[in-house]
Amino acid sequence: MTLPQPTAPDLHARLDAWVDAHFDEEIAFLQQLIRVPTDTPPGDNAPHAEKTAALLAQWGLEAQPLPVPPPIVRAGGMQSITNLIVRRAYGQPGADGQAHPVIALNAHGDVVPPGEGWTHDPYGGECVGGRIYGRAAAVSKSDFATYTFALRALEAVARPGRGQLELHFTYDEEFGGELGPGWLLQQGHTRPDWLVAAGFAHEVVTAHNGCLQLEVTVHGKMAHAAIPDTGVDALQAAHRLLAQLYAQNAQYRAIRSEVDGIGHPYLNVGRIEGGTHTNVVPGKVVFRLDRRMIPEEDPTTVEADIRGLITATAASIPGVTVDIQRLLLARAMRPLPGSQPLVEAIQRHGQELLGHPVAARGTPLYTDVRLYAEQGIPGVIYGAGPRTVLESNAKRADEHLELQDLRNATKVVARVLADLFQTLPG
């Protein structure tokens, strides 16, 4: 199925004009979202959901708060999560009594802490030189704004007579999404027919990598540094483990994905800690590793291989034992049947507004969109942002968003929604 052009020749132009007329309001909305921190950890995200719901209410958009029970949130390493769903139904059910299909737009509000090196206030939402600066300005509070104002433009201009639209604003992407979209789907709060999730404006993403994260605890035996032979140095053991892991990482370069935009698997050790004092042989070292999996890989096999390598290496070191704990298993996302109409519509409108082709490709990132895909819900990743993650400084100092990308993405999404709702049966 290909989405047709709308019957009213000027509909797209009128949607664009509405977005332009309300763009200052959209920027102000995004600024207020940036100014409420959602650093994860610690993951105290309920206040941001409350602020978002209050802002939406001023436009008559009721956001249903769906808090995750505190014990479950704490077990997940966070403090509070309240996910939001805005539900909009257009027209009456069809002649057969069936509800009209639902398209959902999902963006996450949680984000990693800002870190050091900022030249702009990470919670300021400062606009300078055509850019807005702040943590989550690009990933992905920007798409709270994209999707909200696309919805508003749709209702003000296109006035759909059938179909259902949902906004999903969730708060667990940084820790894997299980308490964000995963919770909404598991608890039966939603079951959309199509999905558009937060992304960047210059490409539409149809596939992404998977991710396995493990915590490895290396146990040795503490000893006084003056008599080190009486202990077992856990740091030296960890060094041997890391050497084997990095050697394996070099071999991953020979494994290539057939998905455009995705290269090869890779492994990163992002955190290491251990020891008790300078003059003590360290008895325990803990490190965390991140293994990115291309869509062609089997996660079960990948995890078994990594565990086997670590266990075998540790067994060759006298006096050393290891514990391995899985922190995250995020499966890769593959294109699903039914997503092509969204891809084609985004490409068509994106090229018209951006002035260049919008590629459909994969990304080496992983996202919580996979949780919708695992339920058989066809979807794509598209929203406000630059051509690459690097350009946005996402997860780095001075994260920012080109305001023109926000404007264009809002127009693209509004146009796509208008086209999609026109194809629904009466």
N, C-alpha and C positions, 0 to 999 in steps of 0.2 A: 504494500500500500504506500502511495506517495501522497502527502498532504497537498491539497489543491490550493491555488491562490484564492483569497477571499472573494466573495461575490461583489462586495463594495470596493471599487478600484482604489479609493482613497483611504481605506481603513488603516493600512500600515502607516501612511503619512500622518493620520490623525493620532494614532498611538504614539508615534515619535514626537509629535508636537506636545502631547500631554506630558510625556516624560521630560521634555525640555522645559516646559512651563513649571514643573514641580521639582526640578533638579536641585535647587538650593535647599528645598525641604528634605530631599533625599540625603544630601550631604549632612545636614544637621542631624538627621536620624542616625546616620552612621557614626557621627562624632559622639553622640550620647551613648551609643553602644560600646565604643572604644573606651570611654571614660569609666566604665564599670569593669574592674579587673576580673579576669577569669583564668588566672594562672593555675595550671594543672601540672604538677602539684603546686599548692595543696589541694586544689579542686573544690573550692567553695563556690559553686556555680549557681545555686538557687537565687541569690540576689540579682544576678544578671537576668535570669528568666523573669523575675518579678518586674524589673525595669522594662524589659522588652514587652511584656504583656501590657503594662501601663501605657507605653508609647503606642502600641497597636490599637488600644481601646479608643484613643482620640480620633481614629478614623473609622470607628465602628467595627473593627476587626476583633472579635472575641477569641482570645487564646485560651484553650483549655489547658490548665496546668496538670501535669502528670508526674508527680514526685516519685522518685525511686525510694523504697524504704531505707531509712538510715543505716540499719545493720548491713544491708547489701552494699550500700555505697561505701561504708567504711571498710568492708571486706575487700572492695575493689581498690582501696588505697586513696579514696577521696573523702571529702567532707559533706557535700550536698549536691544533689542533682534534681532539678525539676525540668523535665522536657516539656515542650509546648507543641500543641497542634491547633492550627487555625483551620476550620472546616467551612467551605463555601459550597453550597448546593444551588444549581441553576436549573429552574424549571421543575416540572413534575416527573415522576418515574415514567418509563416508557409504557407503551400500550400493553406489554406483557407483564407489567407490574415490577419489572426489574429496575433496580437503581442504575443510574447512568454511571459510566466508567469514571474512575478517579485518577487524576494526575497529581502527583505530590512533588513538591519542591523542598529539598532538604539542605540545610546548612548547619554547621556546628559552631558553637560559641566558645568552647574551651580552647585553650592555647597554652603553649609552653611559656614559662616565665621569660621576661624580656632579656635577662642577662646584662652584660656590660657593653659599653662602647656607643651608647646612643648619643646623638646630637640633638634629638627632639624628644620631648616628653613621651614615653611609651604609652601613657594613658591620656594624652592630651588631645588627640584627634586634630592636630594642627594642619592647616592647609597652606602649603607654600609651593609656588611655582607649578601649579596645576596638579599637585599631588597631595594626598592626605596621609599623614604619618601616624603610626601607633601600632602596638601589638594587636594582631588580628585584623589590621586594616585590609590586608590582602587575603588572609586565610583564617577564618572565612566569615567574619562579621560583615564583610562587604556584601556577601550574598544574602544576609538577612535583609539588607537594603535592596539589592537587586530583585529579589523575589517578592518582597512586600510591595515595591512600587510597580513591578510588572503586574501583580494582581490588581492593584488600584487602577492602573491604566486600563487593564482589560475590562474591569467593571464600569469604569467611567465612559469608555469609548465603544468597546465591542458589545458590551451588555449581553453576554452569552445566555441563550435560552435553555440550554441543557448541558449536562455534565457536572462534575464535582472537582473542586480544586482544594488541595490541602497544603499548608505550610508546615513543615516539620523543623522546628528549631531545637537542636539536641546538644548534649554537653558531655560526651564521652569519647570523642574521636581520638584524642591523644593517648588514651589508655585502651583503645581498640574498638570502641563503639558498642560493646555488648550491653552497656547500661544506657545507651542512647537509642539509635534505631533498633538495635537488638532487643532492647526492653520493650519498645513500642510494638514491635512485631510479635514477640513472644507472648505478650500479655493480651494480644488481640485488639489493641487500640487502633490499629490501622491495617489496611491491606490494599494499597493502591494498585492500579493497573499499569501505570507508567511512572517513571521517576526521572527527575532532573536534579542533580546534586551539585554542590558548590565546586567550582572549577575556575578556569581562566578563559578569557574572552577570545583568544586567537586560535583555539583548537577545541574540538569536541573529543573527549576521552571516552573510549569504549572498552578499554581493558587496563588492568594495572597489576603490578607485582603483588605477591603475597609476602608475608613477613612472619618469621619465627623469632621470638626473643626468649633467651634462656638466662637464668642466673646460676652461676657455677661457684660453689663454695669449695675451696681447697683447704683441707685439714692437714696440718703437720703437727709439730710439738714445740711449744715455746721453750726457750732456754736463754740463759744469760749470754750476752755477746762475748764475754770473756772465755766461755767454754762452749762454743757453738756446736761441737760434736755431740753434746748431750741432747741436742734438739733435732728437729726435722724442719728445715726451712720451707715454709709454705710458699714464700715468694719465689724462691728458685724453682719450685715445682710449677707454680703458675706460669713462670717464664717459659718453661718447656712446653706446657700446654698451649700457650699463646703462639709459640714458634710453630707448632704443628697446625694450629688453626690458620695462621697466616699463610703457611705453605699450601694448605688446602684452598685458601682464598685465591691464590695465584692460579691454581688450576681451573677455577671457575670461569676464567676468561675464555676458555676454549668452548664453553657451552653457550650457544647463541639462541636467542628467542626469535621466532618467526614473526612476532608482533612488532609492527613499526612503532618506534619510540621506546622500545624496551631492549636493552642490550643483553647483558649476561647476569647470572647470579653473583652476589657478593656478600661478604661478611664484614662486620665492623664490631670491635669491642669499644663500647662507648663509656664504660665506667669501671673503675677498679679501686678497691680500698682494702686495707688490711694492716696488720701489725698493731702493737700497743705502745712501743716507745723505741727511740733510736738505739738504745743499748740492749734490745731484746730481739732474739731470733723470732721472726713472725710465725705464729702458730696457726694463723688463719688468714686467707686472702679470698676476697669475693670479687668476681667480675661479671659483667653483664654483656652479652653479645646479641647482635642483631643480624639475622640471616635473611636477606631478601631473596625471594623465590620467583622465578619467571613463571608465566602462566602454564607452561608445559610441564613443570615439575610437580611431583606428588608430595604434598606436605608430610605425609607419614614417613615416606622414605627419607626425605631430607632430615627430619628430626632424628630418625633412627641412626642415620649416618653420622650426624654431629655428636650424638650421645656416645656412639660406639668409639669414635675417635678420641673423645675426652676420656672415656673410661679406660680404654686400652693404654693410653699414654700414662694416665695416673697409676695404673697397675704396674707399670715398669719402674716406678720410683719407690724405693723402700720406705715404708712408714707413712705414706701419703694415701688419703682417701678423698673422694669427692662426692658432693651432693649436687644434683642437677634439678633445677626447678623451672618448669615452663612458666613464663610470664605472659606470653601472648602467642596466639596462633591466628593470624589473619590470612585467610585464603585469598588467592588471586581472583581477580574479576575478569570474566570473559564476556564477549558480546552475546546477548541472548536474542532469540527470535522475537521480533516485535519492537526492537529498539530502532530499526532502520528509519521509520518515519520521523522520529525525533532527530536522528542524525542528519537526514536530508534537509529538514526544515531549518535546523540551526545553521547548517552549511550555507544554504541559500540566503537566509537573511543576514548571516554574519558576513558573507562576502559583499553583499550590497552595502552594508553599513560600514565595514572596515576597509573596503577597497582592495581586499586580497583574499585568496582562497582560504577557507578554514578547514584544516586537515582533520580527518578522523583517525585517531591513533591511540596507542597505549602510553602509559606513563610508568616510570620506575617507582613512583610513590605507592603506598597502599592507603586506602580510605575505608570509611565505614559504609560506603555504597555497596561493598561486597555483601553486606548482610541482607540488603534487599535482593541482590542477584541470587543469593543462596535460597531465597524463597520463591525464585522463578519470576521475579518482577523485572521486566526489561527497563533498563535505564541508561542514562549517559551522564557524564560529568561536564558541566558547562556553567560558567558564571563570570564574575568580574575579576580580571587580573591580566598580567602581562603575558608575553610569549613563553617565559620560562620562570621556574621557581626562583632561580638565582636573581633574576631582574627585580623581583619583588622584595628581596631580603627577608623572605619568610623564614621564621625561626632564627633570624639574625638581628643585629642592631639596625635601627632605622627601617624597619619594615614599613612599606608604603604601597600605595595604590595610585596609579594614574587615574585622575577623575574622569578622563575621557573613556577609559575602559569601563568604568562603572556606568557611565551614561549609555555607551553602546550595548553593553551586556543587558541592561534593563530593557532597552528597545528590542533586542533580539528575542529575549524570553517573552516579552509581551506579545510580539508578533507570532511566535511559535504557538503560544497558548491560544491566541485568536484563531489560528488556522486549525489547530487540533480540535477545538470545541465545535468548529463548523462541520467537521466530518462525522460527528456522533449522530446516530440515528435518532429520529424524533420520537 
